[in-house]
């Protein structure tokens, strides 16, 4: 397995997931209490697939330091996403806007770090 291929695949999955995340944030900030469950599930599944690939690569072939930091940020963002899902979304309570913003900020920072690490590795 080649780390760059895993990182490219994870970046692609996370880009699609991020598009769904932006749609969900727009729904929440437009005044609705929470997005559709199907969109939240798809967002979570795509993100989990990408993070699983990164974890596997970390333990088998290794990841560059920047990608390792991205993985850490994704794990923290995932914990926040799971917390929002279990404590608010499934209970049909409005998602806290501050938590949506923190979750998004962590994920965006992780995505940018992963994208840069992937680009650097593919151009090295």
VMD Tcl script that draws the C-alpha trace (Angstrom):
set ca {
  {0.00 0.00 0.00}
  {1.27 3.43 -0.87}
  {0.63 6.27 1.63}
  {-0.01 8.83 -1.10}
  {-2.78 6.75 -2.70}
  {-4.47 6.33 0.68}
  {-4.16 10.05 1.37}
  {-5.57 10.92 -2.07}
  {-8.51 8.57 -1.54}
  {-9.17 9.94 1.94}
  {-8.96 13.50 0.61}
  {-11.53 12.70 -2.07}
  {-13.91 11.08 0.41}
  {-13.51 14.00 2.79}
  {-14.15 16.53 0.01}
  {-17.51 14.91 -0.74}
  {-18.23 14.67 2.98}
  {-17.32 18.34 3.43}
  {-19.82 19.34 0.74}
  {-22.51 17.56 2.74}
  {-21.25 19.21 5.91}
  {-21.55 22.64 4.32}
  {-25.12 21.85 3.25}
  {-25.95 20.72 6.79}
  {-24.40 23.86 8.31}
  {-26.40 26.00 5.89}
  {-29.57 24.17 6.93}
  {-28.80 24.75 10.62}
  {-27.89 28.41 10.20}
  {-30.98 29.04 8.06}
  {-33.04 28.48 11.20}
  {-33.92 24.78 11.03}
  {-32.96 22.82 14.17}
  {-31.15 20.00 12.35}
  {-30.51 18.60 8.86}
  {-32.12 15.45 7.44}
  {-30.92 12.29 9.15}
  {-29.97 10.69 5.83}
  {-27.58 13.55 5.01}
  {-26.01 13.41 8.47}
  {-25.55 9.63 8.15}
  {-23.94 9.92 4.71}
  {-21.63 12.66 6.00}
  {-20.61 10.49 8.95}
  {-20.10 7.33 6.89}
  {-17.93 9.04 4.28}
  {-15.85 10.74 6.96}
  {-15.50 7.50 8.92}
  {-14.33 5.67 5.79}
  {-11.66 8.31 5.17}
  {-10.49 8.32 8.78}
  {-10.37 4.51 8.80}
  {-8.12 4.57 5.72}
  {-5.82 7.09 7.38}
  {-5.64 5.08 10.61}
  {-4.82 1.92 8.65}
  {-2.10 3.72 6.72}
  {-0.71 5.23 9.91}
  {-0.25 1.81 11.50}
  {0.95 -0.04 8.39}
  {2.98 2.17 6.06}
  {3.13 5.41 8.03}
  {1.93 8.91 7.26}
  {3.82 12.18 6.98}
  {3.74 14.36 10.11}
  {1.28 16.81 8.55}
  {-1.12 13.97 7.70}
  {-0.75 12.62 11.24}
  {-1.82 16.00 12.62}
  {-4.72 16.03 10.16}
  {-5.76 12.60 11.40}
  {-5.72 13.82 15.00}
  {-7.92 16.79 14.07}
  {-10.32 14.48 12.21}
  {-10.57 12.21 15.25}
  {-11.45 15.17 17.49}
  {-13.93 16.46 14.89}
  {-15.44 12.96 14.67}
  {-15.92 12.90 18.43}
  {-17.75 16.22 18.17}
  {-19.86 14.94 15.30}
  {-20.80 11.79 17.22}
  {-21.63 13.93 20.26}
  {-23.91 16.16 18.17}
  {-25.57 13.15 16.58}
  {-26.23 11.23 19.78}
  {-27.05 14.10 22.13}
  {-28.96 16.43 19.84}
  {-29.84 15.09 16.42}
  {-31.33 11.76 17.51}
  {-33.20 13.46 20.35}
  {-34.60 15.96 17.82}
  {-33.02 18.87 19.69}
  {-31.55 21.88 17.87}
  {-27.86 21.47 17.16}
  {-25.83 24.07 19.09}
  {-24.48 26.50 16.52}
  {-21.20 26.94 18.39}
  {-20.61 23.18 18.30}
  {-21.36 23.06 14.57}
  {-18.75 25.80 14.06}
  {-16.09 24.08 16.21}
  {-16.71 20.76 14.45}
  {-16.43 22.45 11.06}
  {-13.29 24.40 12.00}
  {-11.49 21.25 13.17}
  {-12.50 19.34 10.06}
  {-11.53 22.18 7.71}
  {-8.11 22.53 9.35}
  {-7.61 18.76 9.12}
  {-8.69 18.73 5.48}
  {-6.30 21.54 4.55}
  {-3.41 19.81 6.32}
  {-4.19 16.51 4.61}
  {-4.52 18.17 1.21}
  {-1.15 19.91 1.60}
  {0.51 16.71 2.85}
  {-0.94 14.78 -0.10}
  {0.17 17.41 -2.59}
  {3.67 17.58 -1.11}
  {4.08 13.79 -1.17}
  {2.84 13.47 -4.74}
  {5.23 16.22 -5.91}
  {8.28 15.06 -3.95}
}
mol new
graphics top color blue
foreach p $ca { graphics top sphere $p radius 0.5 }
foreach p [lrange $ca 0 end-1] q [lrange $ca 1 end] { graphics top cylinder $p $q radius 0.2 }
display resetview
